[in-house]
């Protein structure tokens, strides 16, 4: 089935329209609203904590959408992707109460009430496979657009490639100008997604679809949209803003899109950040107006926490409509100072109540017990129980799978990363499971994504490179510098900070990082990983290991991983492996085994941020100390590096 894919999930504060003084009597004031990265957060409900929340949920964004519409005569509403996956409700409809033919997915039950005009797919739309995506989009009440996913026809020629989705849509929009006259605008809407979907979901997509460069795909379609009568062109870019340097097949390419002629506005996402707000240091960014290189851009956060608002004053010049002025802003549903800024919309709540109630009952099912609390407050600075239980479960799963095979005696290592470790997602974005019963909601909190178990066969040398990549999580510390240097590199995504269990090692943060956050070599002599050992002996760089990970990592180009000699993809989700592991044991002791630590640095301490809630969970060894509030629910903490080896 071929769908249309258009997107624009946006969130933000409603913007004031461009000055009426600048508007001529034939000008049109057009308000573009956007949401992005909703991730099936429909209710204002945290399924991991099993409690209502004021901080996210499309039901609350819906109230702001209605308010924003009431303030303007001419509005359009778009979603920018990552809609159907991301919390237990998404998994519930994909894996438990499976969507049936003709059944409308809960996300569209909600969005139909809000009259979205179009949307695009995000990278997580592909997590459940193309068949499921087809079933979901079959009942979408608005068109979907995407221009850079094509059918894999088996040849290497791009000349005969056919789009998998409809690349763009021309929307006829009746508007009223400043004189009160009715006009019809033709709005061209085009969507694009991160090209890396074919790596991240290789098992689902290989041999079925290919991806193309974002910028080239949009550039190629602009003349086509113009020929089809588009007066304005809006890009739904499920891609982060990125930086000033263009690279082919770039993951975050929105900045590059702003350099193309013919684009009038962009809704961007994927990075879960806010714009206007972030990226103010890039050249060409006007934070006050919300433009990049003169193009109105909005990135509305994630999970419905903001509504993106772009107010355009458009005018006709020499027969063509042009953007004369613009103002972009975000309308949040919550602030730390004022609390809730929007009530949930009762119609949206009623529309998805059945799916919500089913999800709540599902996540409350018990799977075992834990002898102590499990949390991720300090997962970036010490070996951590929230990762240990994942790596233990993965190893247990593969040991059972390999029993009696030719690989039975090959050493097995297991890699895991902290998915919830604060950062841009906020001070509440940490795993916390209290001592006692473990339910499915807790396992989902430990492992957010519907990844499946995978193994890669690599050498000891590859293991070291893998860990060198992960060690990019940390800033370089000056051993002769002052105390209080910031330890964490906030530009490095924590899901790329893999801990590999089964070996022991130290991370020397006084050395420069070998790789950047994208896995590109930046210091060939970088050597942060020290004393890497297997079974109490220096690792044999030529020895073969099987490392358990997930399909996302196994199919990617992570340093070390990409040198593998074999990849095995298993049908079971990592989460299910964790559930089965806990059920098999009944009661678990989640204590970390301490297989890694920082190399000692004499008379140096460093700082990092974690939740204020972490104060009650400080380690007993006193190496981590609380030093005060850091704002927005975060606390500042001190880590003593000169005690690491003791």
C-alpha positions in Angstrom: 0.0 0.0 0.0 1.2 3.5 -0.8 0.4 6.2 1.7 0.8 10.0 1.8 3.2 11.1 4.5 3.3 14.6 5.8 4.2 15.6 9.3 4.5 18.4 11.8 4.1 17.6 15.4 4.6 20.9 17.1 4.3 22.3 20.5 4.8 25.8 21.8 3.5 29.1 23.1 1.1 30.8 20.9 2.8 33.6 19.0 1.6 37.1 18.5 0.7 37.7 14.9 3.1 39.9 12.8 2.3 43.5 13.3 -1.0 44.6 11.8 0.7 47.8 10.8 2.8 45.9 8.3 -0.2 44.0 6.9 -1.7 45.5 3.7 -5.4 45.2 3.0 -4.9 42.4 0.6 -2.4 40.5 2.8 -3.4 37.3 4.5 -2.5 36.4 8.0 -1.9 32.6 8.1 -1.2 30.7 11.3 0.5 27.4 11.1 0.3 25.1 14.1 2.5 22.0 14.6 3.1 19.1 16.9 6.0 16.6 16.7 7.3 13.5 18.5 4.0 12.8 20.3 5.1 9.1 20.8 1.5 8.0 21.6 1.4 10.3 24.7 -2.3 10.9 24.2 -3.5 11.1 27.8 -1.7 13.3 30.3 -0.6 10.1 32.0 2.8 8.6 32.9 2.4 4.9 32.4 5.8 4.2 34.0 4.8 6.0 37.2 1.2 4.9 36.9 0.0 8.5 37.6 -1.4 11.5 35.9 1.0 14.2 34.8 0.8 17.9 33.9 4.0 17.8 31.8 2.9 16.0 28.6 0.0 14.6 26.7 -1.8 15.5 23.5 -5.1 15.9 25.4 -3.5 19.0 26.9 -2.0 20.2 23.7 -5.5 19.9 22.2 -6.7 22.7 24.5 -3.9 24.9 23.2 -4.7 24.0 19.6 -8.3 25.1 20.1 -7.2 28.3 21.8 -4.7 29.1 19.0 -7.3 28.5 16.4 -9.8 30.9 18.1 -7.2 33.7 17.9 -6.7 33.5 14.1 -9.0 33.5 11.1 -6.8 31.3 8.9 -5.0 28.2 10.4 -3.4 25.0 9.4 -2.4 22.1 11.7 0.3 19.5 11.0 2.0 16.7 12.8 5.7 16.0 12.2 6.0 12.3 13.0 7.1 9.8 15.7 3.4 9.4 16.6 2.6 5.7 17.0 5.4 4.4 19.1 7.1 5.6 22.3 5.1 4.6 25.4 3.2 1.5 26.6 0.0 2.6 24.8 1.8 2.3 21.5 3.2 -1.1 22.4 -0.3 -2.2 23.7 -1.9 -1.6 20.3 1.0 -3.1 18.4 1.7 -6.2 20.5 -1.2 -6.9 22.9 -4.6 -5.5 21.8 -3.4 -5.7 18.2 -5.0 -3.3 15.8 -7.4 -5.0 13.5 -8.2 -4.4 9.9 -10.5 -1.3 9.7 -9.9 -0.3 13.3 -8.8 3.3 13.8 -5.6 3.7 15.9 -6.1 5.7 19.1 -3.8 8.4 17.9 -6.1 9.1 15.0 -9.2 8.8 17.2 -7.8 11.8 19.0 -6.3 13.7 16.1 -9.5 13.4 14.0 -11.2 15.6 16.6 -8.5 18.3 16.1 -8.8 18.4 12.3 -5.2 18.0 11.4 -4.5 19.0 7.8 -1.5 16.6 7.1 1.4 14.8 8.7 4.6 13.0 8.0 6.2 9.8 9.3 9.0 9.8 11.9 11.7 7.2 12.2 9.9 5.4 15.0 6.9 4.9 12.7 8.9 2.0 11.2 9.7 0.2 14.5 6.8 -2.2 14.2 7.3 -2.9 10.6 5.8 -1.8 7.3 2.7 -4.0 7.5 1.7 -2.6 10.8 2.4 0.9 9.6 0.2 0.3 6.6 -2.6 -0.9 8.8 -2.3 2.2 11.0 -2.1 4.8 8.2 -4.9 3.1 6.2 -7.4 4.8 8.5 -5.6 8.1 9.0 -8.1 11.0 8.6 -5.6 13.3 6.9 -2.9 12.8 4.2 0.5 11.6 5.0 3.5 12.7 3.0 7.2 11.7 2.6 9.6 12.3 -0.2 12.8 10.5 0.8 11.6 6.9 1.4 11.5 4.8 -1.9 10.7 1.3 -2.7 13.7 -1.0 -2.9 13.5 -2.3 -6.5 16.7 -4.2 -6.3 18.8 -2.2 -8.7 21.3 0.6 -8.1 19.8 3.1 -10.5 18.1 6.1 -8.8 16.4 7.0 -12.1 13.6 4.6 -11.7 13.0 4.8 -8.0 9.4 5.1 -6.9 8.3 6.8 -3.7 6.9 4.6 -1.0 4.6 7.3 0.2 3.1 10.3 -1.6 5.9 12.8 -1.6 3.8 15.9 -1.2 0.3 17.2 -1.0 -1.3 20.3 -2.4 -3.8 21.6 0.1 -6.4 24.0 -1.1 -7.0 26.4 1.8 -9.8 29.0 1.9 -8.6 32.1 3.7 -9.8 35.6 4.4 -7.5 38.6 3.7 -7.2 41.7 5.9 -10.0 43.3 3.8 -12.3 40.4 4.6 -12.3 39.0 1.1 -12.2 35.2 0.5 -9.3 33.7 -1.3 -8.0 30.2 -2.0 -4.4 29.4 -1.3 -2.6 26.2 -2.5 -0.3 25.0 0.2 2.3 22.5 -0.8 3.3 20.2 2.1 6.2 17.9 1.8 7.7 15.5 4.4 11.1 13.9 5.0 12.5 11.5 7.6 16.0 10.7 8.9 17.6 8.4 6.3 19.0 6.2 9.1 15.7 4.3 9.4 17.2 1.7 7.1 20.0 1.1 9.6 18.0 1.4 12.8 15.2 -0.9 11.6 17.2 -3.0 9.2 15.4 -6.2 10.1 12.0 -4.6 9.2 13.0 -2.6 6.1 15.9 -4.4 4.3 14.9 -5.3 0.8 11.7 -3.3 1.0 12.6 0.3 1.2 15.6 2.6 0.7 16.1 6.2 1.9 17.5 9.2 0.1 19.1 12.4 1.2 16.7 14.9 2.8 17.9 18.1 1.2 18.2 16.6 -2.3 14.7 15.0 -2.0 13.1 18.3 -1.0 15.1 20.3 -3.6 14.0 17.9 -6.4 10.3 18.3 -5.5 10.1 22.1 -5.1 9.7 22.7 -8.8 7.2 19.9 -9.1 5.1 21.5 -6.3 5.3 24.8 -8.0 4.2 23.3 -11.3 1.2 21.8 -9.4 0.2 25.3 -8.3 1.7 25.6 -4.8 1.5 29.2 -3.6 3.5 28.3 -0.4 5.7 25.4 0.5 5.8 24.0 4.0 8.3 21.2 4.9 7.5 18.7 7.6 11.1 17.7 8.5 11.4 14.7 10.9 15.0 15.6 11.3 16.9 17.7 13.8 18.2 21.2 13.1 21.8 20.0 12.9 24.7 22.3 12.2 26.1 24.4 9.4 28.1 21.6 7.6 26.1 19.6 5.0 26.8 15.9 4.8 25.1 13.5 2.4 22.4 11.4 4.1 22.6 13.6 7.2 20.4 12.6 10.1 19.8 16.2 11.2 19.4 18.3 8.1 16.9 21.0 8.8 19.5 23.8 8.9 20.5 22.8 5.4 16.9 22.9 4.3 16.6 26.6 5.3 19.2 27.3 2.6 17.0 26.0 -0.2 15.1 28.5 -2.4 11.4 28.1 -2.4 10.7 26.9 1.2 8.3 29.2 3.2 8.2 27.5 6.5 9.5 24.4 8.3 8.2 22.3 11.1 11.1 20.2 12.5 11.5 17.6 15.2 13.2 14.3 16.0 15.6 15.9 18.5 12.9 16.6 21.2 14.3 20.1 21.6 12.5 23.5 21.5 12.9 26.1 18.8 12.7 29.1 19.2 15.0 28.5 22.1 17.8 26.0 21.4 20.4 26.5 18.6 20.7 30.2 19.2 24.5 29.9 18.6 24.2 28.9 15.0 24.7 31.6 12.3 21.6 32.8 10.7 19.4 32.0 13.7 17.0 34.8 14.8 15.6 33.5 18.1 13.3 36.4 18.6 11.5 35.9 15.3 12.0 32.2 15.2 13.8 32.0 11.8 16.9 30.3 10.5 18.5 31.9 7.5 15.2 34.0 7.1 12.9 30.9 7.0 10.3 30.5 9.8 11.1 27.3 11.7 9.5 25.7 14.7 10.5 22.6 16.8 7.7 21.9 19.4 9.5 19.7 21.8 8.0 16.3 22.4 5.1 14.3 23.8 2.8 17.2 23.3 4.6 19.4 25.8 4.5 22.4 23.4 2.4 23.6 20.5 4.4 25.1 17.7 3.0 28.4 16.3 4.1 30.2 13.1 2.2 33.3 12.2 2.9 34.3 8.6 1.9 37.6 6.9 1.8 36.7 3.2 1.4 39.1 0.3 1.1 38.8 -3.4 3.9 40.2 -5.5 4.0 40.0 -9.2 1.4 37.2 -9.1 3.2 35.1 -6.5 2.5 34.8 -2.8 5.4 35.5 -0.6 6.0 35.6 3.2 6.2 39.3 4.0 6.7 38.9 7.8 6.6 36.1 10.4 6.6 35.4 14.1 7.3 32.0 15.5 6.8 30.8 19.1 6.0 27.9 21.4 3.0 27.5 23.5 3.8 25.1 26.5 1.3 23.1 28.4 3.4 23.3 31.6 6.0 25.5 33.3 8.1 24.8 36.4 7.0 28.1 37.9 3.3 28.2 37.1 2.5 24.5 36.8 -0.2 23.3 34.4 -1.0 25.8 31.7 -3.7 23.8 30.0 -6.5 21.4 31.0 -6.9 18.1 29.2 -9.5 18.3 26.5 -12.4 16.1 27.6 -13.3 15.0 24.0 -9.8 13.7 23.4 -9.8 11.8 26.7 -13.2 10.2 25.9 -12.1 9.2 22.4 -9.0 7.2 23.6 -10.3 6.1 27.0 -10.7 2.4 26.0 -7.1 2.2 24.8 -5.8 4.1 27.9 -7.7 1.9 30.3 -6.4 -1.3 28.5 -2.9 0.0 28.7 -3.1 0.8 32.4 -4.3 -2.7 33.1 -1.6 -4.2 30.9 1.3 -2.3 32.5 0.2 -3.2 36.1 0.7 -6.9 35.5 3.4 -8.2 37.9 6.4 -10.2 36.7 8.6 -10.5 39.8 10.2 -8.7 42.7 13.4 -6.8 43.4 15.3 -6.8 46.6 16.3 -3.1 46.3 15.4 0.1 44.4 16.4 0.4 40.8 17.1 3.8 39.4 19.1 5.6 36.7 20.0 8.8 38.6 23.7 8.0 38.4 23.8 5.7 35.4 26.3 8.0 33.6 28.8 8.2 36.4 29.0 4.7 37.8 28.1 1.2 37.1 24.4 1.1 37.5 21.6 -1.4 38.5 19.2 -0.1 35.8 21.7 -1.2 33.1 22.9 -4.3 35.0 19.5 -5.9 34.9 19.2 -5.3 31.2 22.7 -6.7 30.4 22.1 -9.7 32.7 18.8 -10.5 31.0 20.2 -10.2 27.5 23.1 -12.5 28.4 20.7 -15.0 30.0 18.5 -15.0 26.8 21.5 -15.6 24.5 23.0 -18.3 26.6 19.8 -20.2 26.3 19.7 -19.6 22.5 23.2 -20.7 21.9 23.1 -23.8 24.1 24.1 -26.8 22.0 25.2 -24.7 19.0 28.7 -24.2 17.6 28.9 -20.9 19.4 28.0 -22.3 22.8 31.6 -21.8 24.1 32.2 -18.4 22.5 32.6 -15.8 25.3 29.4 -13.7 25.6 29.4 -10.0 26.5 26.3 -7.9 26.9 25.8 -4.2 26.1 23.3 -1.8 27.5 22.7 2.0 27.7 20.8 4.4 30.0 17.7 5.4 28.0 16.3 7.7 30.7 19.0 9.9 32.1 17.5 13.4 32.3 19.1 15.8 29.9 16.8 17.7 27.5 13.9 15.5 28.5 13.9 17.0 32.0 14.6 16.2 35.6 11.8 13.7 35.8 13.2 11.6 33.0 14.9 8.9 35.0 14.0 5.3 35.8 12.9 4.7 39.4 11.6 1.3 40.5 11.0 0.9 44.3 12.0 -2.2 46.1 9.3 -4.9 45.9 7.0 -5.9 43.1 8.1 -5.4 39.5 5.4 -4.9 36.9 5.4 -4.6 33.1 5.3 -0.8 33.5 8.6 -1.0 35.4 10.2 -3.1 32.7 9.0 -0.6 30.1 10.6 2.1 32.2 13.9 0.2 32.1 13.7 -0.4 28.4 11.7 2.2 26.5 12.0 0.9 22.9 10.5 -2.1 21.1 14.0 -3.1 20.0 14.7 -6.8 19.4 17.6 -8.8 20.7 20.6 -9.1 18.4 24.2 -10.3 18.6 27.3 -9.3 16.8 30.5 -11.3 16.6 33.5 -9.0 17.1 37.1 -9.1 18.3 38.7 -7.8 21.4 40.0 -4.8 19.4 36.4 -4.1 18.3 35.2 -4.2 21.9 37.7 -1.5 22.7 36.6 0.7 19.8 33.0 0.2 20.8 33.8 1.4 24.3 36.0 4.3 23.0 32.9 5.5 21.1 30.8 5.2 24.2 33.3 7.2 26.2 32.5 10.3 24.1 29.7 10.8 26.7 32.3 12.7 28.8 34.0 16.0 28.5 37.8 16.1 28.6 38.9 16.9 32.1 42.1 18.9 32.8 44.0 17.1 35.5 45.7 20.3 36.5 42.6 22.5 36.3 40.2 23.6 38.9 37.7 21.4 40.7 34.1 21.5 39.5 34.8 20.8 35.8 31.6 19.6 34.0 31.9 15.8 33.4 29.0 15.1 31.0 29.0 16.0 27.3 25.4 17.1 26.9 25.6 16.9 23.1 26.2 13.1 23.3 23.0 11.1 23.4 22.9 8.8 26.4 21.4 6.0 24.4 24.8 5.8 22.7 26.6 5.4 26.0 26.9 1.6 26.0 28.2 -0.2 29.0 29.6 -3.7 28.1 29.3 -6.3 30.8 31.6 -9.3 30.8 34.7 -7.2 30.7 36.2 -4.8 33.1 37.7 -1.4 32.2 38.4 2.1 33.2 37.6 5.4 31.4 40.3 8.0 31.5 38.5 11.3 31.0 41.8 13.3 31.0 42.3 11.9 27.5 40.5 13.4 24.5 37.5 11.5 23.1 38.4 9.4 20.1 35.0 9.7 18.3 32.3 12.4 18.1 28.6 11.8 18.9 28.0 10.5 15.4 30.8 8.0 15.5 33.2 10.0 13.3 36.9 9.8 14.2 38.1 13.1 15.6 41.2 12.1 17.6 43.1 9.1 16.0 45.3 8.8 19.1 42.4 9.0 21.5 42.7 6.3 24.2 40.2 6.7 27.0 39.7 3.0 27.6 42.3 1.7 30.0 43.0 -1.7 31.7 40.4 -3.5 29.5 40.3 -7.1 30.8 38.5 -10.3 30.2 38.5 -12.8 33.1 41.1 -10.8 35.0 43.6 -10.8 32.1 44.3 -8.1 29.5 41.8 -8.6 26.6 43.2 -10.5 23.6 42.6 -8.0 20.8 42.2 -10.9 18.4 39.9 -13.0 20.5 36.4 -13.5 19.2 33.4 -12.4 21.3 29.6 -12.5 20.9 28.1 -9.2 22.2 24.4 -9.1 22.9 22.8 -5.8 22.0 19.7 -4.8 20.1 18.7 -4.6 16.4 19.2 -0.9 16.4 22.9 -1.1 17.4 23.7 -4.3 15.5 22.4 -2.8 12.3 24.2 0.5 12.7 27.7 1.9 12.0 28.9 2.3 15.6 32.7 2.1 15.8 33.6 -1.5 16.7 30.2 -2.8 15.9 30.6 -2.1 12.1 33.6 -4.5 12.0 31.5 -7.5 13.0 31.9 -10.7 11.2 28.4 -11.9 11.9 25.1 -10.4 13.0 22.2 -12.5 14.3 18.7 -10.9 14.7 16.3 -12.6 17.1 12.5 -12.2 17.0 12.0 -11.4 20.7 12.1 -7.8 22.1 14.7 -6.9 24.6 11.9 -6.0 27.0 10.4 -9.5 26.7 13.8 -11.0 27.4 13.9 -8.9 30.6 10.4 -10.0 31.6 11.2 -13.6 31.0 14.5 -13.3 32.9 12.7 -11.8 36.0 9.9 -14.4 35.8 12.5 -17.1 35.7 14.3 -15.9 38.8 11.2 -14.7 40.6 13.2 -12.3 42.8 16.2 -10.4 41.5 19.1 -8.6 43.2 19.8 -5.7 40.8 23.2 -4.8 42.3 25.7 -3.6 39.7 28.9 -5.6 39.5 31.2 -2.6 39.2 32.8 -3.8 36.0 33.7 -0.2 35.0 34.9 3.0 36.7 36.7 6.2 35.9 40.5 6.1 36.0 41.7 7.9 39.2 42.8 11.5 38.8 44.5 12.9 41.9 42.9 15.8 43.7 40.2 16.4 41.1 36.5 16.4 41.5 34.0 17.0 38.7 30.3 18.1 38.6 27.3 16.7 36.9 23.5 17.2 37.1 20.8 14.7 38.0 17.3 14.8 39.5 16.8 16.4 42.9 15.2 13.1 43.8 18.6 11.5 43.6 19.6 13.2 46.9 17.8 10.3 48.6 19.7 7.7 46.7 23.3 8.8 47.1 25.8 5.9 47.1 27.0 4.9 50.6 30.7 5.2 49.6 30.4 9.0 49.7 32.1 9.5 46.3 29.1 11.4 45.0 27.9 14.4 47.0 25.0 16.8 46.5 26.1 20.4 46.1 22.9 22.3 45.5 19.9 23.0 43.2 20.7 23.5 39.5 17.2 24.7 38.4 14.3 23.1 36.6 14.2 20.2 39.0 17.8 19.2 38.6 20.4 19.1 41.3 24.2 19.6 41.0 26.4 16.8 42.2 30.1 16.3 42.8 32.0 13.2 41.9 35.5 12.5 43.4 37.8 11.2 40.7 40.7 10.7 43.0 39.0 7.9 44.8 37.9 5.8 41.8 40.6 3.2 42.2 40.1 2.7 45.9 
